[in-house]
Amino acid sequence: MARTLETLAPGKARLAYDYLNERISDGTFPPGHRLVLGSIANQIGVSTVPVREAIRMLEAEGAVTFERNVGAQVSGLNPELFSQTLESLAVLGGYATASAAPHLTPADLADARQITESMRQAIDALDAVAFMDLNARFHRVLYRRCPNAHLLELVERTRHRLTQVRHSTLGFVPEHARSSLVEHERQIELVESGAPHAEIEAAIREHHLATLRAALPR
């Protein structure tokens, strides 16, 4: 049976996976970047065996592809995969956030507001990587108290997949980014006011779909 991130025990393969995944997600290893086993193994101080296993896992997730006479390299943008992943996050994240809303505390909402302000600073600095990271943190604050543990796992898995297929800066459109902060503030207000589950769910779902439309205009 093929190993997955969930079944991979802590060890050298997990170390190699985390090393590669972080650099693919933050854009250090951009699309087309060749993943040379020996070089990577030397950088993290392991043999090529765990590196090969980590690369196979990333290939199964769509983050890495193999090309004949080239070897392993970071996958290029797959618009269809990006679209499907973000659509899934819109549905899952919307329901998870609405379910978490009654359990959020004033401290949670204060944290969400502070993150939103940091996102505004990232836009001013044109720091797309920081903006994307902060955006993930914002939404995690709003859905992390969802009482459905299985749903939370699905949301986290989908968000993890999104960080790989979007290649760091995809979706960072400054004009849209600023309008998304207005939507963030509205989401906080909905939670504070005790808005119905369906209203919060719809707001989060549309928020993610608006990002998709901005990133991949038709």
Stockholm file with secondary structure:
# STOCKHOLM 1.0

chainA/1-218         MARTLETLAPGKARLAYDYLNERISDGTFPPGHRLVLGSIANQIGVSTVPVREAIRMLEAEGAVTFERNVGAQVSGLNPELFSQTLESLAVLGGYATASAAPHLTPADLADARQITESMRQAIDALDAVAFMDLNARFHRVLYRRCPNAHLLELVERTRHRLTQVRHSTLGFVPEHARSSLVEHERQIELVESGAPHAEIEAAIREHHLATLRAALPR
#=GR chainA/1-218 SS CCCCTTTCCSSHHHHHHHHHHHHHHTTSSCTTCBCCHHHHHHHHTCCHHHHHHHHHHHHHTTSEEEETTTEEEECCCCHHHHHHHHHHHHHHHHHHHHHHGGGCCHHHHHHHHHHHHHHHHHHHTTCHHHHHHHHHHHHHHHHTTCSCHHHHHHHHHHHHHHHHHTTTTTTCCHHHHHHHHHHHHHHHHHHHTTCCHHHHHHHHHHHHHHHHHHHSCC
#=GC SS_cons         CCCCTTTCCSSHHHHHHHHHHHHHHTTSSCTTCBCCHHHHHHHHTCCHHHHHHHHHHHHHTTSEEEETTTEEEECCCCHHHHHHHHHHHHHHHHHHHHHHGGGCCHHHHHHHHHHHHHHHHHHHTTCHHHHHHHHHHHHHHHHTTCSCHHHHHHHHHHHHHHHHHTTTTTTCCHHHHHHHHHHHHHHHHHHHTTCCHHHHHHHHHHHHHHHHHHHSCC
//
